[in-house]
Structures are given as structure tokens and as C-alpha cells.
Amino acid sequence: MDNTKKLGLIIGSLRKDSINRMVAEYIVSQLPENIEVEEIEIAQLPLYNQDYDKQTIESYDQVRQKIKEVDTVLIVTPEHNRTLPAALKNVIDIASRPHGDSAWSGKKVAVVTASPGTYGGRECGLDVRKSMQALSAKVMIAPEVYLSHASDSIEDGKVSNEKTQQYLTKFADALVQFIEE
Ligand SMILES: Cc1cc2nc3c(=O)[nH]c(=O)nc-3n(C[C@H](O)[C@H](O)[C@H](O)COP(=O)(O)O)c2cc1C
């Protein structure tokens, strides 16, 4: 029996040395082999405009299709000005349209935020959850991960702090259960 599951990964940061990308890489390293991970790229997407619903935009079609194809989407993202980074909001909007054909409807979605700051990007994490609930996605409830002081856990481009590794492994285990449900 084929027990392969597809996980789409969205990184909310466009930055080359993104902490969130490092956190995502650690989580992905903890997943079993039957979970195929594919990054859903968001940097190249033109800013959403409702007029485009009547047109064919190739990059929009591709990203909508990718989200539809995967079993679960994992979003790992920083917080910008106490809410979502613009590029992340953009892909959420793009994939929510055209009206009646949202890629988010019924989609399993898990959210992780990480920040060098004290609050771990929590406001952003909560706002992503709010949008996803409004879009009828199935949001992974627990554990909630808003990783604060995240830069302190990174060395040579990797999550190196043992406690943070354990924390993220616990999340990865719960994510596997969520994907398999
Ligand atoms: C425009 C902008 C707004 C930011 N706002 C917040 C914020 O509201 N909360 C927070 O914890 N960090 C904020 N930061 C700091 C980011 O958390 C930090 O730059 C982080 O490293 C970005 O994630 P990345 O390393 O994955 O790119 C902001 C950074 C930028 C560039």
C-alpha cells in the first residue's frame, strides 16, 4: 500500500539567511520518509489583484495547483509589524480565489512562527490561523509554536540548541499525526 503523503512548505521569509527557513529545515529533518516535502515558492508571485481572477496568470495557477495537490501545508514564518509578512498574505489571497475555487478549503494547515524577539511572532501565528479558519482550512490546533529568541538557537545556519531541537521535534511528531489523520 502506498502511504506517501505530500507536505507543501511555505516559508514566509524571502531572506537568504532566514531563521524561519532554518527552523523549517530542522522540522523537515524530523519527518519520516513517507512524507514528501515540496517547497511552495512565494517570492515570484505578483501582488494579488482581483481583476486577475478573469485572466490566466501562470504563476497563480501553479501555486493554486500545488496547494490543491498536497495533503497538508506547513507555514513557517516570521512576523512583520505584528502580523503576516506581505509575501505570505499574498499567497494566501491568491490561493483563496477565484471565489468558490479556493485551494485552502478543507486543506490541512499547520503554522509555526519564529522570531529573534521575545514574543516569537505569536501575533502573526494567530492571524494566519484566523485567516485559515475563515477559509475553512483544517488548522492544526496543538502544539502551538511561536519560537522566541530563535536566533539564540542557531549556529552555522542550523538549529543547534538541544532544548529547541526537542521542542521542534515534539511539534514534528504532532505534525506527522496530523498529516496521517
Ligand atoms: C518589516 C519588518 C517588521 C518586523 N516586525 C516584527 C514583529 O512585529 N515582531 C517580531 O517578532 N519581529 C519583527 N521583525 C523582526 C523579524 O522577526 C526578524 O527580522 C526575523 O529574523 C525575520 O525572520 P527571518 O530570519 O526568517 O527572515 C520585523 C522585521 C522586519 C524586516
The ligand as an SDF file (V2000), in Angstrom:
LIG
                    3D

 31 33  0  0  0  0  0  0  0  0999 V2000
    9.4790   44.8830    8.2570 C   0  0  0  0  0  0  0  0  0  0  0  0
    9.8170   44.0920    9.4780 C   0  0  0  0  0  0  0  0  0  0  0  0
    8.9420   44.0610   10.5370 C   0  0  0  0  0  0  0  0  0  0  0  0
    9.2120   43.2690   11.6620 C   0  0  0  0  0  0  0  0  0  0  0  0
    8.2940   43.1690   12.6570 N   0  0  0  0  0  0  0  0  0  0  0  0
    8.4710   42.2700   13.6480 C   0  0  0  0  0  0  0  0  0  0  0  0
    7.4290   41.9930   14.5700 C   0  0  0  0  0  0  0  0  0  0  0  0
    6.3610   42.5550   14.5350 O   0  0  0  0  0  0  0  0  0  0  0  0
    7.6570   41.0440   15.5120 N   0  0  0  0  0  0  0  0  0  0  0  0
    8.8380   40.3550   15.6000 C   0  0  0  0  0  0  0  0  0  0  0  0
    8.9770   39.4840   16.4600 O   0  0  0  0  0  0  0  0  0  0  0  0
    9.8470   40.6080   14.7400 N   0  0  0  0  0  0  0  0  0  0  0  0
    9.6860   41.5410   13.7530 C   0  0  0  0  0  0  0  0  0  0  0  0
   10.6850   41.7720   12.8500 N   0  0  0  0  0  0  0  0  0  0  0  0
   11.9770   41.1140   13.0270 C   0  0  0  0  0  0  0  0  0  0  0  0
   11.9760   39.7370   12.4140 C   0  0  0  0  0  0  0  0  0  0  0  0
   11.4040   38.8230   13.3340 O   0  0  0  0  0  0  0  0  0  0  0  0
   13.4050   39.3010   12.0850 C   0  0  0  0  0  0  0  0  0  0  0  0
   13.9420   40.1580   11.1010 O   0  0  0  0  0  0  0  0  0  0  0  0
   13.4740   37.8600   11.6470 C   0  0  0  0  0  0  0  0  0  0  0  0
   14.8170   37.4570   11.6060 O   0  0  0  0  0  0  0  0  0  0  0  0
   12.8110   37.6510   10.3150 C   0  0  0  0  0  0  0  0  0  0  0  0
   12.6930   36.2900   10.0610 O   0  0  0  0  0  0  0  0  0  0  0  0
   13.6790   35.5530    9.0590 P   0  0  0  0  0  0  0  0  0  0  0  0
   15.0300   35.4900    9.7430 O   0  0  0  0  0  0  0  0  0  0  0  0
   13.0790   34.1950    8.8900 O   0  0  0  0  0  0  0  0  0  0  0  0
   13.7350   36.3470    7.7910 O   0  0  0  0  0  0  0  0  0  0  0  0
   10.4360   42.5620   11.7290 C   0  0  0  0  0  0  0  0  0  0  0  0
   11.3420   42.6380   10.6620 C   0  0  0  0  0  0  0  0  0  0  0  0
   11.0390   43.3760    9.5570 C   0  0  0  0  0  0  0  0  0  0  0  0
   12.0090   43.4080    8.3990 C   0  0  0  0  0  0  0  0  0  0  0  0
  1  2  1  0
  2  3  1  0
  2 30  2  0
  3  4  2  0
  4  5  1  0
  4 28  1  0
  5  6  2  0
  6  7  1  0
  6 13  1  0
  7  8  2  0
  7  9  1  0
  9 10  1  0
 10 11  2  0
 10 12  1  0
 12 13  2  0
 13 14  1  0
 14 15  1  0
 14 28  1  0
 15 16  1  0
 16 17  1  0
 16 18  1  0
 18 19  1  0
 18 20  1  0
 20 21  1  0
 20 22  1  0
 22 23  1  0
 23 24  1  0
 24 25  2  0
 24 26  1  0
 24 27  1  0
 28 29  2  0
 29 30  1  0
 30 31  1  0
M  END
$$$$
